[in-house]
Amino acid sequence: MKHIYMDHAATTPLRPEVREAMMPYLTDAYGNPSSLHAFGRKSRIALDTARHHIASHLNCDPRELIFTSGGTESDNTALLGTAWQRLSDAGRQTRGHIITSAVEHHAVLHTCRRLEELGFDVTYLPVDEYGRIRVEDFVAAIRPDTFLASVIYGNNEVGTLQPIVEIGEAARERGIIFHTDAVQALGVLSIDLSALPVDLMSFSAHKINGPKGVGLLYCRRTVRFEPLLYGGSQEKNRRPGTENVAGIVGFAKALELAQSKWEEQHQRMWDLRRRFIEGLTSRLPLSHFTVNGHPQQVLPNIINISFPGLSSDTLLMNLDMAGIAASSGSACSAGSLEPSHVLAAMGLPEERLRSAIRFSLGYGHTPREIEEAAARVADVVMQTQRRGR
């Protein structure tokens, strides 16, 4: 039995071209890019070249890119660094107000909760039944002391896209720094940082068939923030520590591949999504499953489905035995028995909260494979229902 991996939103397989690009910097070209000798210079050239390549794909200044260890660090740096900068500018006498949403990744939510503990005020915007923020709610939440807003670009559990442009424009008009977690959006959407009204944006390499342990924070030149780490002058004193040269080179190659023939790949994801849902529809009564999230304003590769009457944990185990790898939501909270905070914020009934499965598509999937996956999922659902579990 061939196993079918449908958990690309958790992590993606390393593409062969990416591995090939990384290999020289895992073997012979091992110099520290801060060293002045020939070994160090070779690594420095690779690092600078990768930074410029990524900047060209994102349409920004290379100096606005800060390499990190992943999306979580990028989110933390954006929020904490901006908050510490405010305290520094205000002589540590005032905290201020932050706006975010109830459906953020935990890297943002937990950081905001920590900032609340330290005296900052945080507003968590509600979402509609599709997981989408209302722009008018964002505008209404703004206060005179609001200095930062953070709203995820494409949700990691249901794929719903937020009105980033409208929110960003509203924030910019009022002098509010705007951050968005674009970890899931990178490679799936076309991102032009020169056009988007965004000040800070987080990315991660392993979501686009790059290596784990490498992230990126875009920081517009006009934005100042306090670094979270100290001990070196790397990344223009904004993120010290010896750079992961091999990983960064891999990140650049992965983004290049993701951006090549982007429109064709984007359409392919929509086609695979349609095939998967139609495959379930042809084999299961419509009352047996419900697709969660926005029907159009959504990342096409993320399909969140509830199977009322069944348990997510039981379904995942049975799917695994049937050769289907999926998840119940964010990989960062996979061990939790609590229902998804995203689905709860959407106001879904309990039976949909407790039976939700996230299927996510990506590189390497073929139409035939996705149709086979739909058939296996339908069989598992029917068998699990017959067992009364």
Secondary structure, DSSP 8 states (H G I E B T S, - for coil): ---EE-BTTT-----HHHHHHHGGGTTT----TT--SHHHHHHHHHHHHHHHHHHHHHTS-GGGEEEESSHHHHHHHHHHHHHHHHHHHTTTS---EEEEETT--HHHHHHHHHHHHTT-EEEEE---TTS---HHHHHHH--TTEEEEE--SB-TTT-BB--HHHHHHHHHHTT-EEEEE-TTTBTTB---TTTS--SEEEEEGGGTT--TT-EEEEE-TT-----S--S--HHHHTS-S---HHHHHHHHHHHHHHHTTHHHHHHHHHHHHHHHHHHHHTTS-GGG-EEES-SSSB-TTEEEEE-TTS-HHHHHHHHHHTTEE-BSS-GGGTT--S--HHHHHTT--HHHHTTEEEEE--TT--HHHHHHHHHHHHHHHHHHHHTT-
